[in-house]
Amino acid sequence: MQVEVWVFVLSLIGVLIVGGVIGFFLARYLIMKQIEKNPTVTEKQIRAMYEQMGRKPSEKQIRAIMRSANKK
């Protein structure tokens, strides 16, 4: 049995597109799940950064930074 070249090429392109779309959404789901489990910045880290800069952060400043960091 012989498959025509154009059928093979179209099938190959279709499979690559479908695989790319599935891979994109799978990677996006896994990254979002990982970020929810391990937040990028914590309040303790923000306090440490402010203290390294020689400033005493207020609770309002820390909350504002946390809000902007967690914005989706």
PQR file with spaces between the fields and no chain letter, atoms N, CA, C, O and H, PARSE charges and radii, in Angstrom:
ATOM       1  N    MET     1       0.847   -1.183    0.000 -0.4000 1.5000
ATOM       2  CA   MET     1       0.000    0.000    0.000 -0.0000 2.0000
ATOM       3  C    MET     1       0.886    1.237    0.000  0.5500 1.7000
ATOM       4  O    MET     1       1.823    1.352    0.790 -0.5500 1.4000
ATOM       5  N    GLN     2       0.574    2.143   -0.889 -0.4000 1.5000
ATOM       6  CA   GLN     2       1.394    3.341   -1.018 -0.0000 2.0000
ATOM       7  C    GLN     2       0.555    4.574   -0.685  0.5500 1.7000
ATOM       8  O    GLN     2      -0.537    4.753   -1.225 -0.5500 1.4000
ATOM       9  H    GLN     2      -0.187    2.049   -1.531  0.4000 1.0000
ATOM      10  N    VAL     3       1.073    5.429    0.211 -0.4000 1.5000
ATOM      11  CA   VAL     3       0.389    6.649    0.614 -0.0000 2.0000
ATOM      12  C    VAL     3       0.912    7.781   -0.246  0.5500 1.7000
ATOM      13  O    VAL     3       2.116    7.901   -0.472 -0.5500 1.4000
ATOM      14  H    VAL     3       1.960    5.284    0.650  0.4000 1.0000
ATOM      15  N    GLU     4       0.003    8.605   -0.719 -0.4000 1.5000
ATOM      16  CA   GLU     4       0.438    9.738   -1.536 -0.0000 2.0000
ATOM      17  C    GLU     4       1.198   10.734   -0.663  0.5500 1.7000
ATOM      18  O    GLU     4       0.936   10.866    0.533 -0.5500 1.4000
ATOM      19  H    GLU     4      -0.975    8.508   -0.534  0.4000 1.0000
ATOM      20  N    VAL     5       2.135   11.423   -1.283 -0.4000 1.5000
ATOM      21  CA   VAL     5       3.017   12.337   -0.554 -0.0000 2.0000
ATOM      22  C    VAL     5       2.220   13.468    0.089  0.5500 1.7000
ATOM      23  O    VAL     5       2.477   13.811    1.243 -0.5500 1.4000
ATOM      24  H    VAL     5       2.348   11.316   -2.254  0.4000 1.0000
ATOM      25  N    TRP     6       1.269   14.051   -0.619 -0.4000 1.5000
ATOM      26  CA   TRP     6       0.546   15.194   -0.069 -0.0000 2.0000
ATOM      27  C    TRP     6      -0.304   14.796    1.134  0.5500 1.7000
ATOM      28  O    TRP     6      -0.489   15.602    2.045 -0.5500 1.4000
ATOM      29  H    TRP     6       1.061   13.773   -1.556  0.4000 1.0000
ATOM      30  N    VAL     7      -0.821   13.574    1.156 -0.4000 1.5000
ATOM      31  CA   VAL     7      -1.590   13.101    2.301 -0.0000 2.0000
ATOM      32  C    VAL     7      -0.663   12.952    3.510  0.5500 1.7000
ATOM      33  O    VAL     7      -1.026   13.316    4.629 -0.5500 1.4000
ATOM      34  H    VAL     7      -0.671   12.919    0.415  0.4000 1.0000
ATOM      35  N    PHE     8       0.513   12.424    3.279 -0.4000 1.5000
ATOM      36  CA   PHE     8       1.492   12.268    4.349 -0.0000 2.0000
ATOM      37  C    PHE     8       1.922   13.618    4.911  0.5500 1.7000
ATOM      38  O    PHE     8       1.998   13.785    6.128 -0.5500 1.4000
ATOM      39  H    PHE     8       0.808   12.128    2.370  0.4000 1.0000
ATOM      40  N    VAL     9       2.203   14.585    4.034 -0.4000 1.5000
ATOM      41  CA   VAL     9       2.643   15.914    4.471 -0.0000 2.0000
ATOM      42  C    VAL     9       1.543   16.608    5.264  0.5500 1.7000
ATOM      43  O    VAL     9       1.821   17.179    6.319 -0.5500 1.4000
ATOM      44  H    VAL     9       2.141   14.450    3.045  0.4000 1.0000
ATOM      45  N    LEU    10       0.307   16.574    4.786 -0.4000 1.5000
ATOM      46  CA   LEU    10      -0.802   17.198    5.513 -0.0000 2.0000
ATOM      47  C    LEU    10      -1.033   16.525    6.864  0.5500 1.7000
ATOM      48  O    LEU    10      -1.304   17.195    7.860 -0.5500 1.4000
ATOM      49  H    LEU    10       0.081   16.110    3.929  0.4000 1.0000
ATOM      50  N    SER    11      -0.925   15.210    6.891 -0.4000 1.5000
ATOM      51  CA   SER    11      -1.086   14.493    8.161 -0.0000 2.0000
ATOM      52  C    SER    11       0.007   14.875    9.143  0.5500 1.7000
ATOM      53  O    SER    11      -0.263   15.077   10.327 -0.5500 1.4000
ATOM      54  H    SER    11      -0.704   14.665    6.082  0.4000 1.0000
ATOM      55  N    LEU    12       1.221   14.974    8.667 -0.4000 1.5000
ATOM      56  CA   LEU    12       2.356   15.348    9.516 -0.0000 2.0000
ATOM      57  C    LEU    12       2.175   16.751   10.079  0.5500 1.7000
ATOM      58  O    LEU    12       2.399   16.979   11.267 -0.5500 1.4000
ATOM      59  H    LEU    12       1.440   14.810    7.705  0.4000 1.0000
ATOM      60  N    ILE    13       1.772   17.690    9.231 -0.4000 1.5000
ATOM      61  CA   ILE    13       1.546   19.066    9.689 -0.0000 2.0000
ATOM      62  C    ILE    13       0.409   19.107   10.710  0.5500 1.7000
ATOM      63  O    ILE    13       0.513   19.803   11.721 -0.5500 1.4000
ATOM      64  H    ILE    13       1.591   17.505    8.265  0.4000 1.0000
ATOM      65  N    GLY    14      -0.662   18.377   10.460 -0.4000 1.5000
ATOM      66  CA   GLY    14      -1.786   18.337   11.394 -0.0000 2.0000
ATOM      67  C    GLY    14      -1.393   17.787   12.745  0.5500 1.7000
ATOM      68  O    GLY    14      -1.769   18.330   13.784 -0.5500 1.4000
ATOM      69  H    GLY    14      -0.746   17.812    9.639  0.4000 1.0000
ATOM      70  N    VAL    15      -0.628   16.700   12.727 -0.4000 1.5000
ATOM      71  CA   VAL    15      -0.184   16.083   13.986 -0.0000 2.0000
ATOM      72  C    VAL    15       0.728   17.042   14.755  0.5500 1.7000
ATOM      73  O    VAL    15       0.627   17.139   15.978 -0.5500 1.4000
ATOM      74  H    VAL    15      -0.322   16.258   11.884  0.4000 1.0000
ATOM      75  N    LEU    16       1.606   17.743   14.059 -0.4000 1.5000
ATOM      76  CA   LEU    16       2.506   18.696   14.729 -0.0000 2.0000
ATOM      77  C    LEU    16       1.723   19.856   15.350  0.5500 1.7000
ATOM      78  O    LEU    16       2.036   20.289   16.459 -0.5500 1.4000
ATOM      79  H    LEU    16       1.688   17.664   13.066  0.4000 1.0000
ATOM      80  N    ILE    17       0.722   20.354   14.651 -0.4000 1.5000
ATOM      81  CA   ILE    17      -0.089   21.460   15.192 -0.0000 2.0000
ATOM      82  C    ILE    17      -0.868   20.999   16.417  0.5500 1.7000
ATOM      83  O    ILE    17      -0.876   21.686   17.438 -0.5500 1.4000
ATOM      84  H    ILE    17       0.468   20.002   13.750  0.4000 1.0000
ATOM      85  N    VAL    18      -1.516   19.853   16.329 -0.4000 1.5000
ATOM      86  CA   VAL    18      -2.291   19.332   17.464 -0.0000 2.0000
ATOM      87  C    VAL    18      -1.372   19.059   18.649  0.5500 1.7000
ATOM      88  O    VAL    18      -1.730   19.369   19.786 -0.5500 1.4000
ATOM      89  H    VAL    18      -1.509   19.295   15.499  0.4000 1.0000
ATOM      90  N    GLY    19      -0.202   18.489   18.409 -0.4000 1.5000
ATOM      91  CA   GLY    19       0.758   18.230   19.486 -0.0000 2.0000
ATOM      92  C    GLY    19       1.249   19.512   20.133  0.5500 1.7000
ATOM      93  O    GLY    19       1.424   19.570   21.350 -0.5500 1.4000
ATOM      94  H    GLY    19       0.089   18.238   17.486  0.4000 1.0000
ATOM      95  N    GLY    20       1.472   20.542   19.324 -0.4000 1.5000
ATOM      96  CA   GLY    20       1.901   21.828   19.871 -0.0000 2.0000
ATOM      97  C    GLY    20       0.843   22.464   20.751  0.5500 1.7000
ATOM      98  O    GLY    20       1.153   23.007   21.811 -0.5500 1.4000
ATOM      99  H    GLY    20       1.329   20.495   18.335  0.4000 1.0000
ATOM     100  N    VAL    21      -0.409   22.396   20.314 -0.4000 1.5000
ATOM     101  CA   VAL    21      -1.511   22.972   21.101 -0.0000 2.0000
ATOM     102  C    VAL    21      -1.679   22.211   22.414  0.5500 1.7000
ATOM     103  O    VAL    21      -1.820   22.819   23.475 -0.5500 1.4000
ATOM     104  H    VAL    21      -0.662   21.954   19.453  0.4000 1.0000
ATOM     105  N    ILE    22      -1.664   20.893   22.341 -0.4000 1.5000
ATOM     106  CA   ILE    22      -1.799   20.087   23.557 -0.0000 2.0000
ATOM     107  C    ILE    22      -0.623   20.340   24.502  0.5500 1.7000
ATOM     108  O    ILE    22      -0.816   20.470   25.711 -0.5500 1.4000
ATOM     109  H    ILE    22      -1.549   20.399   21.479  0.4000 1.0000
ATOM     110  N    GLY    23       0.572   20.409   23.964 -0.4000 1.5000
ATOM     111  CA   GLY    23       1.758   20.676   24.780 -0.0000 2.0000
ATOM     112  C    GLY    23       1.706   22.035   25.449  0.5500 1.7000
ATOM     113  O    GLY    23       2.096   22.175   26.608 -0.5500 1.4000
ATOM     114  H    GLY    23       0.728   20.303   22.982  0.4000 1.0000
ATOM     115  N    PHE    24       1.219   23.049   24.717 -0.4000 1.5000
ATOM     116  CA   PHE    24       1.108   24.394   25.280 -0.0000 2.0000
ATOM     117  C    PHE    24       0.177   24.413   26.488  0.5500 1.7000
ATOM     118  O    PHE    24       0.528   24.933   27.547 -0.5500 1.4000
ATOM     119  H    PHE    24       0.901   22.934   23.776  0.4000 1.0000
ATOM     120  N    PHE    25      -1.025   23.834   26.317 -0.4000 1.5000
ATOM     121  CA   PHE    25      -1.993   23.867   27.411 -0.0000 2.0000
ATOM     122  C    PHE    25      -1.563   22.986   28.585  0.5500 1.7000
ATOM     123  O    PHE    25      -1.831   23.324   29.738 -0.5500 1.4000
ATOM     124  H    PHE    25      -1.311   23.411   25.457  0.4000 1.0000
ATOM     125  N    LEU    26      -0.917   21.887   28.313 -0.4000 1.5000
ATOM     126  CA   LEU    26      -0.411   21.032   29.387 -0.0000 2.0000
ATOM     127  C    LEU    26       0.679   21.758   30.179  0.5500 1.7000
ATOM     128  O    LEU    26       0.670   21.730   31.410 -0.5500 1.4000
ATOM     129  H    LEU    26      -0.700   21.612   27.376  0.4000 1.0000
ATOM     130  N    ALA    27       1.607   22.403   29.488 -0.4000 1.5000
ATOM     131  CA   ALA    27       2.672   23.147   30.163 -0.0000 2.0000
ATOM     132  C    ALA    27       2.094   24.309   30.966  0.5500 1.7000
ATOM     133  O    ALA    27       2.534   24.571   32.085 -0.5500 1.4000
ATOM     134  H    ALA    27       1.614   22.425   28.488  0.4000 1.0000
ATOM     135  N    ARG    28       1.110   25.007   30.399 -0.4000 1.5000
ATOM     136  CA   ARG    28       0.482   26.133   31.102 -0.0000 2.0000
ATOM     137  C    ARG    28      -0.194   25.651   32.382  0.5500 1.7000
ATOM     138  O    ARG    28      -0.060   26.282   33.430 -0.5500 1.4000
ATOM     139  H    ARG    28       0.752   24.795   29.490  0.4000 1.0000
ATOM     140  N    TYR    29      -0.920   24.536   32.302 -0.4000 1.5000
ATOM     141  CA   TYR    29      -1.595   23.984   33.478 -0.0000 2.0000
ATOM     142  C    TYR    29      -0.583   23.604   34.554  0.5500 1.7000
ATOM     143  O    TYR    29      -0.780   23.920   35.727 -0.5500 1.4000
ATOM     144  H    TYR    29      -1.029   24.024   31.450  0.4000 1.0000
ATOM     145  N    LEU    30       0.493   22.930   34.166 -0.4000 1.5000
ATOM     146  CA   LEU    30       1.487   22.490   35.144 -0.0000 2.0000
ATOM     147  C    LEU    30       2.209   23.672   35.788  0.5500 1.7000
ATOM     148  O    LEU    30       2.489   23.639   36.987 -0.5500 1.4000
ATOM     149  H    LEU    30       0.652   22.674   33.212  0.4000 1.0000
ATOM     150  N    ILE    31       2.513   24.703   35.026 -0.4000 1.5000
ATOM     151  CA   ILE    31       3.190   25.883   35.579 -0.0000 2.0000
ATOM     152  C    ILE    31       2.270   26.626   36.543  0.5500 1.7000
ATOM     153  O    ILE    31       2.709   27.052   37.612 -0.5500 1.4000
ATOM     154  H    ILE    31       2.286   24.730   34.052  0.4000 1.0000
ATOM     155  N    MET    32       1.001   26.786   36.177 -0.4000 1.5000
ATOM     156  CA   MET    32       0.055   27.471   37.071 -0.0000 2.0000
ATOM     157  C    MET    32      -0.109   26.694   38.375  0.5500 1.7000
ATOM     158  O    MET    32      -0.182   27.288   39.451 -0.5500 1.4000
ATOM     159  H    MET    32       0.644   26.440   35.309  0.4000 1.0000
ATOM     160  N    LYS    33      -0.167   25.375   38.276 -0.4000 1.5000
ATOM     161  CA   LYS    33      -0.297   24.533   39.471 -0.0000 2.0000
ATOM     162  C    LYS    33       0.941   24.689   40.363  0.5500 1.7000
ATOM     163  O    LYS    33       0.820   24.767   41.585 -0.5500 1.4000
ATOM     164  H    LYS    33      -0.108   24.893   37.402  0.4000 1.0000
ATOM     165  N    GLN    34       2.110   24.735   39.758 -0.4000 1.5000
ATOM     166  CA   GLN    34       3.361   24.887   40.506 -0.0000 2.0000
ATOM     167  C    GLN    34       3.436   26.259   41.178  0.5500 1.7000
ATOM     168  O    GLN    34       3.898   26.364   42.315 -0.5500 1.4000
ATOM     169  H    GLN    34       2.208   24.672   38.764  0.4000 1.0000
ATOM     170  N    ILE    35       2.992   27.299   40.497 -0.4000 1.5000
ATOM     171  CA   ILE    35       3.028   28.651   41.068 -0.0000 2.0000
ATOM     172  C    ILE    35       2.062   28.752   42.250  0.5500 1.7000
ATOM     173  O    ILE    35       2.370   29.404   43.248 -0.5500 1.4000
ATOM     174  H    ILE    35       2.617   27.214   39.574  0.4000 1.0000
ATOM     175  N    GLU    36       0.897   28.112   42.142 -0.4000 1.5000
ATOM     176  CA   GLU    36      -0.046   28.142   43.264 -0.0000 2.0000
ATOM     177  C    GLU    36       0.520   27.413   44.476  0.5500 1.7000
ATOM     178  O    GLU    36       0.300   27.831   45.613 -0.5500 1.4000
ATOM     179  H    GLU    36       0.646   27.582   41.332  0.4000 1.0000
ATOM     180  N    LYS    37       1.246   26.328   44.237 -0.4000 1.5000
ATOM     181  CA   LYS    37       1.810   25.559   45.343 -0.0000 2.0000
ATOM     182  C    LYS    37       3.013   26.277   45.962  0.5500 1.7000
ATOM     183  O    LYS    37       3.199   26.237   47.178 -0.5500 1.4000
ATOM     184  H    LYS    37       1.425   25.989   43.313  0.4000 1.0000
ATOM     185  N    ASN    38       3.815   26.923   45.143 -0.4000 1.5000
ATOM     186  CA   ASN    38       5.011   27.636   45.605 -0.0000 2.0000
ATOM     187  C    ASN    38       4.951   29.081   45.124  0.5500 1.7000
ATOM     188  O    ASN    38       5.447   29.380   44.038 -0.5500 1.4000
ATOM     189  H    ASN    38       3.664   26.956   44.155  0.4000 1.0000
ATOM     190  N    PRO    39       4.357   29.984   45.902 -0.5600 1.5000
ATOM     191  CA   PRO    39       4.246   31.387   45.478  0.2800 2.0000
ATOM     192  C    PRO    39       5.624   31.984   45.195  0.5500 1.7000
ATOM     193  O    PRO    39       6.623   31.615   45.813 -0.5500 1.4000
ATOM     194  N    THR    40       5.646   32.899   44.260 -0.4000 1.5000
ATOM     195  CA   THR    40       6.920   33.482   43.846 -0.0000 2.0000
ATOM     196  C    THR    40       7.526   34.376   44.921  0.5500 1.7000
ATOM     197  O    THR    40       8.742   34.368   45.109 -0.5500 1.4000
ATOM     198  H    THR    40       4.835   33.198   43.758  0.4000 1.0000
ATOM     199  N    VAL    41       6.698   35.151   45.635 -0.4000 1.5000
ATOM     200  CA   VAL    41       7.208   36.082   46.646 -0.0000 2.0000
ATOM     201  C    VAL    41       6.348   35.949   47.907  0.5500 1.7000
ATOM     202  O    VAL    41       5.123   35.855   47.828 -0.5500 1.4000
ATOM     203  H    VAL    41       5.710   35.157   45.482  0.4000 1.0000
ATOM     204  N    THR    42       6.998   35.942   49.056 -0.4000 1.5000
ATOM     205  CA   THR    42       6.269   35.904   50.321 -0.0000 2.0000
ATOM     206  C    THR    42       6.440   37.231   51.046  0.5500 1.7000
ATOM     207  O    THR    42       7.309   38.031   50.702 -0.5500 1.4000
ATOM     208  H    THR    42       7.993   36.018   49.121  0.4000 1.0000
ATOM     209  N    GLU    43       5.603   37.454   52.049 -0.4000 1.5000
ATOM     210  CA   GLU    43       5.701   38.697   52.834 -0.0000 2.0000
ATOM     211  C    GLU    43       7.061   38.791   53.522  0.5500 1.7000
ATOM     212  O    GLU    43       7.637   39.873   53.628 -0.5500 1.4000
ATOM     213  H    GLU    43       4.897   36.804   52.328  0.4000 1.0000
ATOM     214  N    LYS    44       7.558   37.671   53.978 -0.4000 1.5000
ATOM     215  CA   LYS    44       8.856   37.657   54.650 -0.0000 2.0000
ATOM     216  C    LYS    44       9.964   38.124   53.696  0.5500 1.7000
ATOM     217  O    LYS    44      10.859   38.868   54.098 -0.5500 1.4000
ATOM     218  H    LYS    44       7.090   36.792   53.891  0.4000 1.0000
ATOM     219  N    GLN    45       9.901   37.687   52.442 -0.4000 1.5000
ATOM     220  CA   GLN    45      10.908   38.093   51.459 -0.0000 2.0000
ATOM     221  C    GLN    45      10.806   39.590   51.158  0.5500 1.7000
ATOM     222  O    GLN    45      11.825   40.258   50.980 -0.5500 1.4000
ATOM     223  H    GLN    45       9.175   37.082   52.116  0.4000 1.0000
ATOM     224  N    ILE    46       9.584   40.113   51.100 -0.4000 1.5000
ATOM     225  CA   ILE    46       9.399   41.541   50.848 -0.0000 2.0000
ATOM     226  C    ILE    46       9.979   42.353   51.997  0.5500 1.7000
ATOM     227  O    ILE    46      10.661   43.353   51.775 -0.5500 1.4000
ATOM     228  H    ILE    46       8.756   39.570   51.245  0.4000 1.0000
ATOM     229  N    ARG    47       9.708   41.920   53.229 -0.4000 1.5000
ATOM     230  CA   ARG    47      10.279   42.618   54.388 -0.0000 2.0000
ATOM     231  C    ARG    47      11.810   42.619   54.327  0.5500 1.7000
ATOM     232  O    ARG    47      12.449   43.638   54.592 -0.5500 1.4000
ATOM     233  H    ARG    47       9.155   41.107   53.410  0.4000 1.0000
ATOM     234  N    ALA    48      12.386   41.471   53.975 -0.4000 1.5000
ATOM     235  CA   ALA    48      13.853   41.360   53.895 -0.0000 2.0000
ATOM     236  C    ALA    48      14.412   42.294   52.824  0.5500 1.7000
ATOM     237  O    ALA    48      15.454   42.915   53.032 -0.5500 1.4000
ATOM     238  H    ALA    48      11.867   40.643   53.760  0.4000 1.0000
ATOM     239  N    MET    49      13.735   42.400   51.685 -0.4000 1.5000
ATOM     240  CA   MET    49      14.207   43.298   50.623 -0.0000 2.0000
ATOM     241  C    MET    49      14.175   44.756   51.082  0.5500 1.7000
ATOM     242  O    MET    49      15.116   45.512   50.840 -0.5500 1.4000
ATOM     243  H    MET    49      12.888   41.895   51.516  0.4000 1.0000
ATOM     244  N    TYR    50      13.088   45.141   51.744 -0.4000 1.5000
ATOM     245  CA   TYR    50      13.006   46.515   52.252 -0.0000 2.0000
ATOM     246  C    TYR    50      14.112   46.785   53.271  0.5500 1.7000
ATOM     247  O    TYR    50      14.737   47.845   53.240 -0.5500 1.4000
ATOM     248  H    TYR    50      12.324   44.527   51.940  0.4000 1.0000
ATOM     249  N    GLU    51      14.356   45.839   54.167 -0.4000 1.5000
ATOM     250  CA   GLU    51      15.390   46.037   55.184 -0.0000 2.0000
ATOM     251  C    GLU    51      16.776   46.100   54.565  0.5500 1.7000
ATOM     252  O    GLU    51      17.639   46.823   55.063 -0.5500 1.4000
ATOM     253  H    GLU    51      13.849   44.977   54.193  0.4000 1.0000
ATOM     254  N    GLN    52      17.008   45.351   53.481 -0.4000 1.5000
ATOM     255  CA   GLN    52      18.306   45.429   52.799 -0.0000 2.0000
ATOM     256  C    GLN    52      18.504   46.804   52.172  0.5500 1.7000
ATOM     257  O    GLN    52      19.632   47.280   52.043 -0.5500 1.4000
ATOM     258  H    GLN    52      16.307   44.764   53.077  0.4000 1.0000
ATOM     259  N    MET    53      17.396   47.438   51.781 -0.4000 1.5000
ATOM     260  CA   MET    53      17.489   48.783   51.201 -0.0000 2.0000
ATOM     261  C    MET    53      17.550   49.848   52.292  0.5500 1.7000
ATOM     262  O    MET    53      17.679   51.035   51.993 -0.5500 1.4000
ATOM     263  H    MET    53      16.480   47.051   51.886  0.4000 1.0000
ATOM     264  N    GLY    54      17.459   49.429   53.557 -0.4000 1.5000
ATOM     265  CA   GLY    54      17.540   50.377   54.660 -0.0000 2.0000
ATOM     266  C    GLY    54      16.228   51.055   54.980  0.5500 1.7000
ATOM     267  O    GLY    54      16.223   52.138   55.565 -0.5500 1.4000
ATOM     268  H    GLY    54      17.354   48.464   53.800  0.4000 1.0000
ATOM     269  N    ARG    55      15.117   50.446   54.613 -0.4000 1.5000
ATOM     270  CA   ARG    55      13.808   51.029   54.876 -0.0000 2.0000
ATOM     271  C    ARG    55      13.001   50.108   55.761  0.5500 1.7000
ATOM     272  O    ARG    55      13.198   48.893   55.759 -0.5500 1.4000
ATOM     273  H    ARG    55      15.121   49.566   54.137  0.4000 1.0000
ATOM     274  N    LYS    56      12.090   50.697   56.522 -0.4000 1.5000
ATOM     275  CA   LYS    56      11.166   49.935   57.355 -0.0000 2.0000
ATOM     276  C    LYS    56       9.825   49.921   56.626  0.5500 1.7000
ATOM     277  O    LYS    56       9.173   50.961   56.530 -0.5500 1.4000
ATOM     278  H    LYS    56      11.930   51.684   56.524  0.4000 1.0000
ATOM     279  N    PRO    57       9.398   48.767   56.109 -0.5600 1.5000
ATOM     280  CA   PRO    57       8.149   48.735   55.329  0.2800 2.0000
ATOM     281  C    PRO    57       6.924   48.789   56.226  0.5500 1.7000
ATOM     282  O    PRO    57       6.897   48.200   57.307 -0.5500 1.4000
ATOM     283  N    SER    58       5.918   49.500   55.759 -0.4000 1.5000
ATOM     284  CA   SER    58       4.639   49.497   56.484 -0.0000 2.0000
ATOM     285  C    SER    58       3.819   48.305   55.992  0.5500 1.7000
ATOM     286  O    SER    58       4.083   47.743   54.929 -0.5500 1.4000
ATOM     287  H    SER    58       5.940   49.978   54.881  0.4000 1.0000
ATOM     288  N    GLU    59       2.833   47.939   56.783 -0.4000 1.5000
ATOM     289  CA   GLU    59       1.982   46.807   56.410 -0.0000 2.0000
ATOM     290  C    GLU    59       1.221   47.113   55.119  0.5500 1.7000
ATOM     291  O    GLU    59       0.961   46.217   54.316 -0.5500 1.4000
ATOM     292  H    GLU    59       2.620   48.395   57.647  0.4000 1.0000
ATOM     293  N    LYS    60       0.868   48.384   54.927 -0.4000 1.5000
ATOM     294  CA   LYS    60       0.157   48.791   53.710 -0.0000 2.0000
ATOM     295  C    LYS    60       1.033   48.569   52.477  0.5500 1.7000
ATOM     296  O    LYS    60       0.543   48.097   51.451 -0.5500 1.4000
ATOM     297  H    LYS    60       1.079   49.112   55.580  0.4000 1.0000
ATOM     298  N    GLN    61       2.319   48.900   52.565 -0.4000 1.5000
ATOM     299  CA   GLN    61       3.232   48.705   51.441 -0.0000 2.0000
ATOM     300  C    GLN    61       3.385   47.213   51.115  0.5500 1.7000
ATOM     301  O    GLN    61       3.395   46.820   49.948 -0.5500 1.4000
ATOM     302  H    GLN    61       2.717   49.283   53.398  0.4000 1.0000
ATOM     303  N    ILE    62       3.503   46.404   52.150 -0.4000 1.5000
ATOM     304  CA   ILE    62       3.669   44.963   51.942 -0.0000 2.0000
ATOM     305  C    ILE    62       2.420   44.383   51.284  0.5500 1.7000
ATOM     306  O    ILE    62       2.520   43.588   50.350 -0.5500 1.4000
ATOM     307  H    ILE    62       3.495   46.723   53.097  0.4000 1.0000
ATOM     308  N    ARG    63       1.248   44.779   51.771 -0.4000 1.5000
ATOM     309  CA   ARG    63      -0.007   44.283   51.182 -0.0000 2.0000
ATOM     310  C    ARG    63      -0.138   44.714   49.719  0.5500 1.7000
ATOM     311  O    ARG    63      -0.594   43.935   48.882 -0.5500 1.4000
ATOM     312  H    ARG    63       1.168   45.425   52.530  0.4000 1.0000
ATOM     313  N    ALA    64       0.259   45.947   49.409 -0.4000 1.5000
ATOM     314  CA   ALA    64       0.169   46.444   48.034 -0.0000 2.0000
ATOM     315  C    ALA    64       1.083   45.626   47.105  0.5500 1.7000
ATOM     316  O    ALA    64       0.699   45.297   45.983 -0.5500 1.4000
ATOM     317  H    ALA    64       0.629   46.580   50.089  0.4000 1.0000
ATOM     318  N    ILE    65       2.268   45.307   47.572 -0.4000 1.5000
ATOM     319  CA   ILE    65       3.196   44.512   46.758 -0.0000 2.0000
ATOM     320  C    ILE    65       2.663   43.096   46.573  0.5500 1.7000
ATOM     321  O    ILE    65       2.743   42.537   45.479 -0.5500 1.4000
ATOM     322  H    ILE    65       2.580   45.574   48.484  0.4000 1.0000
ATOM     323  N    MET    66       2.120   42.519   47.641 -0.4000 1.5000
ATOM     324  CA   MET    66       1.553   41.173   47.543 -0.0000 2.0000
ATOM     325  C    MET    66       0.368   41.155   46.568  0.5500 1.7000
ATOM     326  O    MET    66       0.222   40.218   45.782 -0.5500 1.4000
ATOM     327  H    MET    66       2.056   42.973   48.530  0.4000 1.0000
ATOM     328  N    ARG    67      -0.473   42.187   46.620 -0.4000 1.5000
ATOM     329  CA   ARG    67      -1.610   42.263   45.706 -0.0000 2.0000
ATOM     330  C    ARG    67      -1.145   42.334   44.255  0.5500 1.7000
ATOM     331  O    ARG    67      -1.683   41.645   43.388 -0.5500 1.4000
ATOM     332  H    ARG    67      -0.355   42.948   47.258  0.4000 1.0000
ATOM     333  N    SER    68      -0.132   43.178   43.996 -0.4000 1.5000
ATOM     334  CA   SER    68       0.350   43.326   42.614 -0.0000 2.0000
ATOM     335  C    SER    68       1.069   42.053   42.151  0.5500 1.7000
ATOM     336  O    SER    68       1.022   41.721   40.967 -0.5500 1.4000
ATOM     337  H    SER    68       0.305   43.737   44.700  0.4000 1.0000
ATOM     338  N    ALA    69       1.729   41.341   43.058 -0.4000 1.5000
ATOM     339  CA   ALA    69       2.425   40.117   42.676 -0.0000 2.0000
ATOM     340  C    ALA    69       1.451   38.983   42.411  0.5500 1.7000
ATOM     341  O    ALA    69       1.711   38.135   41.558 -0.5500 1.4000
ATOM     342  H    ALA    69       1.768   41.611   44.020  0.4000 1.0000
ATOM     343  N    ASN    70       0.327   38.954   43.132 -0.4000 1.5000
ATOM     344  CA   ASN    70      -0.639   37.866   42.989 -0.0000 2.0000
ATOM     345  C    ASN    70      -1.719   38.142   41.959  0.5500 1.7000
ATOM     346  O    ASN    70      -2.598   37.311   41.733 -0.5500 1.4000
ATOM     347  H    ASN    70       0.116   39.643   43.825  0.4000 1.0000
ATOM     348  N    LYS    71      -1.652   39.316   41.334 -0.4000 1.5000
ATOM     349  CA   LYS    71      -2.656   39.679   40.335 -0.0000 2.0000
ATOM     350  C    LYS    71      -2.548   38.729   39.148  0.5500 1.7000
ATOM     351  O    LYS    71      -1.454   38.456   38.655 -0.5500 1.4000
ATOM     352  H    LYS    71      -0.938   39.992   41.518  0.4000 1.0000
ATOM     353  N    LYS    72      -3.684   38.235   38.699 -0.4000 1.5000
ATOM     354  CA   LYS    72      -3.668   37.288   37.560 -0.0000 2.0000
ATOM     355  C    LYS    72      -4.268   37.886   36.331  0.5500 1.7000
ATOM     356  O    LYS    72      -4.332   37.227   35.293 -0.5500 1.4000
ATOM     357  H    LYS    72      -4.573   38.457   39.100  0.4000 1.0000
